[in-house]
Amino acid sequence: MLLSLLVACGSDYAVKNICVESADGFDVEAVSTLQDAAGYPDARDAVVLDFDAAALPEGATWRVTRVDLLAMVPEWVFDRYEGGDALRVDVWDADRPRGQGDWHVSRAIDPSELDWERTSLPPDAFWASQRDELQQRRAWMSFDFADVIPEEGMGAGAYTVAVSWNGDGLPTIGYSNFNLACSRNWTDYGDGAWTLNSADGDGDACSWPMMRVAIETRTPTDGACAETTTSI
């Protein structure tokens, strides 16, 4: 469907199309690999990501429209796991988390709705090895922000995404290898205060939640949209 917008200018009207394009804002599998399955009761874990808003055409806007998390369930309990446990994803239009997110989406896991794969975690998986749960099922779980973050878009070039657990820390989610920057990884250990992990411990390399982020750009144009975009 093509939506034409009428922009008033005195007695004249200019007709513009809005070209909408979706792209990967971040894909952890492009920079790291699955190393662990962890869930931290009543805690939150956040990462700071970048978007080059300065490269957009004049008048264009951008926003996060979807966040995917890699849900994990131990193999030994998978056939009996009924789900119902909720995860919450927060997004901040800022280069750090501050209190509650600017926008958030909560979703309860329903195992029957997800496409599961078997996976074996490495022996040095810190969380899973303590529980003898190296054999896991994994499935991507999506959190839709398209109706939450306004089409007017986000402003800051850097943005922050966090996952929150309930008191049981379920479901666990996948974590990357310990090879990503701690200076971009924040954790709330349950007291409501955010700690930058580069200031805690060695600060050289951290594991991040296995996360994918989809970005939408909206560009006004007097002409037709490119083939890689969608007119609405």
C-alpha positions in Angstrom: 0.0 0.0 0.0 1.3 3.5 -0.9 0.6 6.2 1.6 0.8 9.8 0.2 1.4 12.6 2.7 0.2 16.1 1.9 2.5 18.8 3.2 1.0 22.3 3.3 3.1 25.3 2.2 0.9 28.3 1.8 -1.7 27.5 -0.9 0.6 24.8 -2.5 0.9 21.2 -1.6 3.9 18.9 -2.1 3.3 15.2 -2.3 5.9 12.9 -0.6 6.2 9.2 -0.2 7.6 7.6 2.9 10.1 4.8 2.1 10.5 2.3 4.8 13.5 0.0 5.0 14.3 -2.7 7.6 17.9 -3.8 8.3 19.9 -5.6 11.0 21.0 -3.1 13.7 22.9 -5.8 15.6 23.4 -9.5 15.2 25.5 -11.1 18.0 26.2 -14.1 15.8 28.1 -11.9 13.4 30.6 -11.0 16.2 30.5 -13.9 18.7 29.3 -17.4 19.3 27.1 -19.2 21.9 29.0 -20.1 25.0 26.5 -20.4 27.9 22.9 -20.4 29.0 22.1 -18.1 31.9 19.2 -16.4 33.8 19.7 -14.0 36.7 16.8 -13.8 39.1 15.4 -10.3 39.5 18.4 -8.9 37.6 18.9 -7.1 34.3 21.7 -7.1 31.7 22.1 -4.4 29.1 24.4 -3.7 26.1 25.0 -0.4 24.4 24.8 -0.5 20.6 25.5 2.0 17.8 23.5 3.4 14.9 24.9 5.9 12.4 22.1 8.3 12.4 24.3 11.0 10.7 24.4 8.9 7.6 20.6 9.1 7.0 19.2 11.4 4.4 17.8 14.7 5.6 14.4 14.2 7.2 14.8 10.5 7.7 14.1 8.8 11.0 15.1 5.5 12.5 13.9 3.3 15.3 14.2 -0.2 16.8 11.3 -2.4 15.7 12.2 -5.8 17.0 14.6 -7.5 19.5 15.3 -11.2 19.4 16.7 -13.2 22.3 18.0 -16.8 22.2 15.8 -18.6 24.7 17.4 -21.7 26.3 15.8 -24.7 28.0 17.9 -27.7 29.4 17.4 -30.9 27.5 16.5 -32.9 30.6 13.4 -30.8 31.4 12.4 -29.6 27.9 9.6 -32.2 27.3 8.0 -31.2 30.6 8.5 -27.4 30.4 5.2 -25.7 29.9 6.6 -22.1 29.8 4.6 -19.1 31.1 7.7 -17.4 32.4 8.1 -13.9 31.2 11.1 -12.0 29.9 11.2 -8.2 29.6 13.2 -6.2 27.0 13.9 -2.5 27.5 15.2 0.0 25.0 16.7 3.4 25.8 17.3 6.2 23.3 20.7 6.8 25.1 24.2 5.5 25.4 23.5 3.9 28.8 20.6 2.5 30.8 18.9 4.9 33.2 16.3 3.4 35.6 13.4 1.9 33.5 13.7 1.8 29.8 12.2 4.5 27.5 10.2 1.6 26.0 9.7 -2.0 27.0 8.0 -5.2 25.9 7.3 -8.2 28.1 6.5 -11.6 26.7 5.8 -15.0 28.3 7.5 -17.9 26.7 5.3 -20.5 25.0 7.5 -23.4 23.9 5.0 -24.6 21.4 5.3 -21.3 19.4 9.1 -21.4 18.9 11.4 -23.4 16.6 13.7 -25.3 18.8 17.1 -26.8 18.0 19.4 -29.1 20.1 22.7 -27.6 21.1 25.7 -28.7 23.2 27.4 -26.0 25.3 31.2 -26.1 25.8 32.6 -27.6 29.1 33.6 -24.1 30.3 30.1 -22.7 30.1 30.1 -21.0 33.5 26.4 -21.0 34.4 25.2 -24.2 32.7 28.2 -26.3 33.8 27.4 -25.6 37.4 24.0 -27.2 36.9 25.2 -30.0 34.6 23.1 -28.6 31.9 25.4 -28.5 28.9 22.8 -30.2 26.7 20.2 -27.6 25.8 17.4 -26.6 23.4 17.6 -23.2 21.8 15.1 -21.0 20.0 14.9 -17.3 19.0 12.2 -15.4 20.8 11.0 -12.1 19.3 9.9 -8.9 21.1 8.0 -6.6 18.8 8.6 -2.8 19.3 6.9 -1.6 16.1 3.8 -0.5 18.0 5.8 0.7 21.0 8.5 3.0 19.7 6.9 5.9 17.7 7.4 6.3 14.0 8.9 9.7 14.7 11.9 7.7 15.6 14.9 7.8 18.0 17.5 10.5 18.2 20.7 9.4 19.8 23.3 7.6 17.7 23.9 5.1 20.5 21.1 3.1 22.1 20.8 0.5 24.8 18.9 -2.8 25.0 18.4 -4.8 28.2 16.8 -8.1 29.2 15.2 -8.5 32.6 14.3 -11.8 34.4 11.7 -12.6 37.0 12.4 -14.0 40.4 13.1 -17.5 39.0 15.5 -16.3 36.3 13.5 -18.2 33.7 13.8 -18.8 30.9 17.5 -18.7 30.6 18.9 -17.1 27.5 22.0 -17.8 25.5 25.2 -15.9 26.2 28.1 -15.2 23.8 31.7 -16.1 24.3 33.7 -13.9 26.7 35.1 -11.8 23.9 33.0 -8.6 23.7 33.6 -5.2 25.3 32.8 -4.8 29.0 32.8 -1.0 28.5 29.4 -1.5 26.7 27.9 -4.0 29.1 25.9 -2.9 32.1 24.3 -5.1 34.8 21.7 -4.5 37.5 22.3 -7.2 40.0 18.9 -6.8 41.6 19.2 -3.6 43.6 18.0 -1.3 40.8 21.4 0.3 40.2 23.3 -0.2 37.0 26.9 -1.2 37.1 29.3 -0.7 34.1 31.1 -4.0 33.9 34.4 -2.4 32.7 34.6 -1.0 36.2 34.1 -4.4 37.8 36.9 -7.0 37.6 39.4 -7.1 34.8 37.1 -5.2 32.4 38.6 -6.6 29.3 36.0 -8.9 27.8 32.5 -9.8 28.7 29.8 -12.3 27.6 26.7 -10.6 26.1 23.2 -11.8 25.7 22.7 -13.6 22.4 20.6 -10.8 20.8 19.5 -9.6 17.4 18.1 -6.1 16.8 16.1 -5.0 13.8 16.2 -1.3 12.8 13.6 0.5 10.6 14.4 3.7 8.7 11.7 6.0 7.3 12.8 8.4 4.5 10.6 11.0 2.9 11.1 11.3 -0.9 9.5 13.1 -3.9 10.2 10.1 -6.1 9.8 6.3 -6.0 11.3 4.2 -3.3 14.3 2.0 -4.1 13.6 -1.7 -4.7 15.2 -2.6 -1.3 12.6 -0.5 0.6 8.9 -0.8 1.2 6.5 2.0 0.4 3.6 2.3 2.9 
